[in-house]
Amino acid sequence: MSTTRPYSPGDRGPEPGGASGAPEQGSSGAGAPPGVSGGEAPPSDRQVRRLGFDGASGVVPLARDFTRQALYAWGWLPAATADRRAAAEDVLLVVSELVTNACLHAEGPEELWITCDKKVLRIEVSDKGSGQPAPRTPHRAGRPGGHGMFIVQRLCLDWGVVRTPGVAGKKVWAELGAPA
């Protein structure tokens, strides 16, 4: 697991458009609440959703509800099997952990991006913080706190941090496999 690669290894390379934080072409926010974009599937079958947190309170439940709506729209929910239900619950847990970390360690989240193609769901949370997320070591299972990035590391295919030189903040991303 990585905390420095801007994207996962393999042949995917950096993802243009929505997954990198820029709006995906063909993905408008028409009919969506303020701060929410996406819904239409670009020709590549990749689906993108964006949630802005500007001035929002209760951002963790807001992020979970937003993600749950995306999972329903993309057919992950309602889940027909226990494996599909577990995959959806893992996505909701990772979103909760990344948004919570932005709240606790980085002045709060700015945006949540969720991108889904046929194989991978990518979550990105941007914030203005300068810290570097990392699983706490040693991990102490019986102690409260400090489990967020450990959970992300265990549930995800990969995760990392993207920083833009000369710009404050970062994007923490995580990728989970789509259910079969």
N, C-alpha and C positions, 0 to 999 in steps of 0.2 A: 504494500500500500504506500502511496506517495503523498507527500504534503507539498511538493514543489512543482510537479509536472502540471502544465496548464490543461492537458487533456490526456486521456487514457492511452496506453501504448497500443501498438498494432497499426492497422492500415487505415484507421478512421481519420487521423490527423486533426488539425484544428477545425472545429465546426463553424461554418460561416453563419451569419445571421443570428437568429434567436439564441442559440446556445452560447454564443460569445458575449451576449448582452445587447447586441444591436437588434433592432426589430427585424423580424423575418419578413421578406417580401410576401405580399399576399396575406399577411396576418394583421388585420386591423382590429381595432377595439370596438367596432360598430355594435351597438346593442349591449355592450358590456358596461358594468359599473365603472365609475372613475377609478383609474389606476389599474384596470384589468384589461389585458389585451389577449388576443389569440382566439383560437377555436377552429379557424379554417385550417385544413390540411394542405400544406404546400404539395406540389406535384410529387415530391420525393416520399410521400406518406409520412413525413415528419410533422408532428403536431406540436405547437408551441403555445404556452400560456405565460402571461406576465402579470405580476401583482406588485404595485407600488405601495409602499408603507408610509408615504409622506403624511405626517400628522395623525396617523392611525394609533389607536390604543388597542390593547388586547391583541397584539400582533401574532402571538403563537396560535391561539385558537382561530384567528383570521386566516393564517397561513394553512392550517390544517383543513379548515372548511373549504378554502379555495382549491387545495390539492384534492380533497375528496370529490369536489364537483368535477375537476378535470378527469379523475379516475372513472367517474360515472360516464362522462362524455366519451372517453376513449375505450370503454368496454371492460375495464379492469374490475369494475363494480357494477351490479352486484356479482359477487364471485360465485361461480358454479361449483368450485371444488375447494377443499381446505388449502391446497397449495396456492391457488389464485387469491384466496382470502389472506393468506399469510404474506404473499407478495405485496398486496395493497396495504396491509398493516405495516409492513417494513417501510414502504414509501412514506406513509404518514409519520412514522417514528423518526425517520431520517430528517424529514422537513422540520419536525418539532425540535430536534436536536440542533440543527444548523441555525434555525431562527433564534432559539434560546441562547446559543453561544454568541450570536451577534448582539443580543440584548445584554448579556452578562459581561462581555469582554470587548465590545466594539461600538458603543454608543447607539446600538440598535441597528436593525436591518434597513436597507434602502429599497431593495427590490428582491423579489423571488421570481425566478424563471424556471419553468418546468418544460422540458422538451422530451418528446417520446417518438421513437421510431419503432419498427417491428421487433427490434432486439433489445434496446436499451432505453431506460428512462433516466434522464439527467436532471439533476436539481442544482440550481445555482442560487446562492444568497450573497448579495453584495452589501458591503458596509463600509464605513469610513475608518475602521480600526487599523492600527498598525501592527497588532500582535500576529503571531504565527500559531494557528491552531495545531495541536498535536495531542495524541492520546497521552494521558498521564501515565508515567511509569514510576514505580511499579503500580499496576492496576490493583486496586484494593476493592474487591467485589463487595465486601460487607460494610463498607463505609459510604456515607452519603456524599453526593457530589463527585464531579470529576469523571463521569462515565460517558459524557456526550460523544467525544471523538472516538472513544473506544467502541461504542455502539456503532457509530458510522463506519468505522474500519471493519468491524465484524460483519455488518449487513451488506456492504457495498462491494461491487466488483472492483472499484477503485475510487479514489478521491484525491483532491489536490487544491491548490490555491493559485489564482491568477492575479498578478499585480501589474499595473500599467506604470512604467517609469514616469516619474514626475506628477503622478496623480495619487491623492490620498486614498487610502482604503484598499479593498481587495474583493475578490469573488471567491467564495469557498464553494467548490462543486463536488458532487458525488454522483456516481452512476450505479444503477441497479439493473439487473437483468429483467426483461419483460417476462411475464409468466407464459409457459408453453401452452 
